[in-house]
Amino acid sequence: MTRTEARMVAEELFKLVRPLVVEHLNSITAEVIDETFSIKEAAKYLGCKEKTIYNKIKEIPHFKIGRSLRFSRLALDEYIRLR
């Protein structure tokens, strides 16, 4: 194989692999950068009322900062997926 042919093969491989690498990096970045929501924001994100969140608080993943409830976007996505 000549150097020119090898370069052409490498360029074709790059074109095929690049979208997969970009997609994988985007998914990793999304996992690293996690938002937290207040009860109001979580209700909006889940498409329900705040009262529903309070009624199902034992089911919905959450944590507290001081006296306020906080909800991780990633945890809510997993909750939605498993529901």
Backbone as a ProteinNet text record, in pm:
[ID]
protein_1_A
[PRIMARY]
MTRTEARMVAEELFKLVRPLVVEHLNSITAEVIDETFSIKEAAKYLGCKEKTIYNKIKEIPHFKIGRSLRFSRLALDEYIRLR
[TERTIARY]
84.4	0	89.8	57	136.1	93.4	174.9	147	16.6	-9	-131.2	-254.2	-245.1	-356.6	-382	-276.5	-290.1	-357.7	-319.9	-380.5	-529.5	-565.9	-706.1	-786.2	-728.7	-795.6	-813.7	-711.3	-718.1	-826	-835.3	-937.7	-1077.7	-1097.4	-1228.1	-1264.6	-1166.6	-1190.4	-1228.4	-1160.2	-1188.8	-1333.2	-1377.1	-1514.1	-1616.8	-1584.2	-1676.1	-1678.2	-1564	-1551.1	-1585.9	-1560.6	-1578.4	-1717.1	-1827.5	-1959.6	-1981.6	-1928.2	-1942.1	-1865.7	-1748.4	-1666.7	-1733.5	-1784.3	-1851.8	-1974.7	-2053.3	-2172.4	-2134.5	-2030.8	-1985.7	-1937.3	-1860.7	-1811.8	-1927	-2027.2	-2143.8	-2218	-2231.2	-2301.2	-2221.6	-2090.7	-2006.6	-2016.7	-2011.2	-2019.7	-2153.7	-2260.3	-2392.9	-2400.7	-2334.3	-2336.3	-2256.2	-2148	-2063.4	-2131	-2195.5	-2261.9	-2407	-2436.5	-2570.4	-2632.1	-2756.5	-2829.1	-2903.2	-2932.6	-3022.7	-3142.7	-3258.1	-3383.8	-3443.7	-3517.1	-3599.1	-3725.7	-3811.2	-3936.2	-4021.8	-4025	-4104.2	-4048	-3916.8	-3852.1	-3866.3	-3856.1	-3871.4	-4013.3	-4111.8	-4250.7	-4270.9	-4215	-4226.4	-4155.2	-4036.7	-3958.7	-4032.5	-4097.9	-4171.7	-4311.9	-4355.9	-4488.3	-4599.8	-4579.8	-4682.2	-4687.3	-4773.6	-4785.5	-4689.8	-4658.4	-4570.5	-4629.5	-4759.6	-4826.9	-4802.7	-4800.2	-4773.7	-4633.6	-4538.6	-4400.7	-4398.3	-4464.8	-4468.7	-4535.6	-4642.2	-4713.1	-4628.9	-4539.7	-4458.3	-4311.5	-4285.2	-4147	-4063.5	-4126.2	-4050.3	-4004.5	-4073.7	-4038.8	-3938.5	-3945.6	-3866.7	-3731.3	-3622.4	-3489.1	-3467	-3416.8	-3394.5	-3289.1	-3248.1	-3160.4	-3193.6	-3141.4	-3170.5	-3044.6	-3063.4	-2960.4	-3026.2	-2983.6	-3052.4	-3192.3	-3290.9	-3430.2	-3497.2	-3427	-3490.6	-3457.8	-3558	-3541.5	-3477.6	-3386.8	-3322.5	-3332.5	-3341	-3357.8	-3254.2	-3182.5	-3083	-3153.3	-3115	-3175	-3148.3	-3026.4	-2992.7	-3075.1	-3093.6	-3173.4	-3320.2	-3370.5	-3508.9	-3524	-3424.6	-3428.5	-3434.2	-3355.7	-3356.9	-3491.4	-3545.8	-3678	-3783.8	-3780.8	-3876.7	-3858.4	-3734.1	-3704.1	-3755.7	-3744.6	-3782.8	-3933.1	-4000	-4142.3	-4227.7
-116.1	0	123.6	213.2	336.2	432.8	532.4	633	707.4	735	804.7	719.2	589.6	498.8	488.3	481	473.4	599.6	712.7	839.4	842.2	792.5	788.2	696.1	581.9	488.6	554.3	622.2	689.5	798.1	872.8	977.1	917.5	807.3	741.1	686.6	627	578.5	693.6	804	921.8	967.7	971.1	1012.9	917.6	789.7	691.3	694.8	713.1	703.3	834	946	1076	1095.2	1069.5	1090.1	1003.5	882.3	795.1	849.6	901.1	958.5	1083.5	1168.3	1290.8	1255.6	1160.3	1118.2	1064.5	984.1	927.7	1038	1131.3	1242.1	1329.1	1350.8	1428.7	1358.9	1227.4	1154.7	1158	1148.5	1155.9	1295.3	1397.2	1534.8	1559.8	1508.2	1526.5	1462.9	1349.9	1284.2	1361.8	1423.4	1498	1628.1	1694.5	1821	1790.7	1791.8	1760.2	1883.7	1909.6	2020.7	1972.2	2063.5	2030.9	2123.3	2068.3	2140.5	2161.4	2270.5	2292.4	2208.4	2209	2133	2185.1	2316.3	2376.1	2337	2344.8	2309	2160	2077.1	1931.9	1898.5	1965.7	1942.1	1977.7	2088.5	2129.5	2028.9	1985.5	1889.7	1756.8	1712.2	1585.8	1601.5	1724.1	1748.6	1718.2	1753.8	1730.7	1850.8	1842.9	1951	1927.1	2035.4	2024.9	1930.3	1934.2	1848.2	1700.4	1666.5	1528.4	1486.4	1577.9	1547.7	1519.1	1604.7	1583.3	1450.5	1415.9	1289.8	1167	1180	1066.9	1082.2	1162.6	1195.6	1073.1	967.6	846.3	771.7	792.3	725.3	805.1	936.3	1023.8	1051.7	1023.8	1048.2	1198.1	1227.4	1366.1	1374	1492.8	1515.5	1652.7	1679.4	1806.7	1891	2018.2	2116.3	2209.5	2198.1	2271.2	2215	2301	2256.6	2238.2	2270.3	2261.4	2130	2078.6	1957.1	1993.7	1909.7	1928.8	1798.4	1809.1	1694.4	1700.4	1592	1581.6	1550.5	1622.7	1596.5	1453.6	1406	1269.3	1167.1	1190.7	1098.4	1101.7	1220.5	1229.9	1160	1173.2	1101.6	951	901.7	758.5	717.3	800	774.6	764.7	857.5	856.7	729.8	694.3	577.4	448.9	439.2	316.5	310.1	421.3	426.4	360.5
0	0	0	-88.1	-95.2	15	31.4	134.1	103.5	-21.3	-62.3	-33	-63.2	-35.2	115.1	193	338.8	392.6	336.8	380.1	346.1	228.8	188.8	280.9	314.8	406.4	543.3	591.9	721.5	720.7	612.8	602.3	601.9	533.8	531	669.2	736.2	872.6	965.3	952.1	1033	1011.7	885.9	854.5	917.2	922.2	979.4	1132.3	1194.4	1339.5	1410.5	1347.1	1412.7	1473.5	1402	1463	1587.7	1587	1703.1	1823.1	1799.4	1906.9	1962.6	1876	1919.5	2003.7	1958.7	2033.6	2171.3	2176.7	2304.2	2398.1	2347.5	2429.9	2480.3	2397.4	2440.2	2553.1	2544.8	2651.5	2781.4	2772.6	2892.6	2953.8	2871.2	2919.9	2986.5	2928.7	2987.2	3124.8	3144.2	3274.6	3377.5	3334.8	3426.8	3468.9	3374.8	3403.4	3439.2	3568.5	3616	3678.6	3644.8	3703.5	3827.3	3916	4025.9	4016.9	4052.7	4043.6	4182	4196.4	4314.5	4296.8	4396.8	4387.2	4271.2	4255	4147.2	4010.1	3995.6	3869.3	3839.7	3945.3	3927.1	3882.4	3940.6	3901.4	3754.2	3714.2	3573.2	3483.5	3524	3445.1	3430.3	3538.8	3535.8	3477	3459.5	3403	3500.8	3626.2	3727.7	3821.6	3920.7	4017.9	4134	4204	4320.2	4424.6	4441	4538.7	4507	4379.2	4337.9	4380.7	4367	4408.6	4559	4636.6	4781.6	4815.8	4744.2	4770.3	4735.6	4637.1	4592.7	4631.8	4734	4768.4	4803.3	4853.8	4887.3	4762	4650.6	4524.7	4442	4451.2	4364.7	4429.7	4359	4415.3	4440.8	4559.2	4597.2	4707.2	4739.9	4854.1	4910.1	5028.7	5093	5103.3	5084	5114.8	5215.7	5338.2	5444.4	5459.6	5445.8	5456.8	5321.1	5214.3	5082.4	5011.8	4942.7	4863	4729.3	4683.8	4553.9	4476.7	4345.1	4257.4	4146.2	4127.4	4021.4	3889.7	3784.7	3653.2	3608.1	3629.7	3589	3666	3795.9	3877	3832.7	3798.9	3750.5	3615.1	3528.3	3400.3	3421.9	3516.3	3547.1	3606.7	3692.6	3751.3	3642.4	3548.3	3436.5	3353.4	3327.5	3245	3309.4	3439.8	3510.1	3541.3	3531.4	3563.7	3462.3
[MASK]
+++++++++++++++++++++++++++++++++++++++++++++++++++++++++++++++++++++++++++++++++++

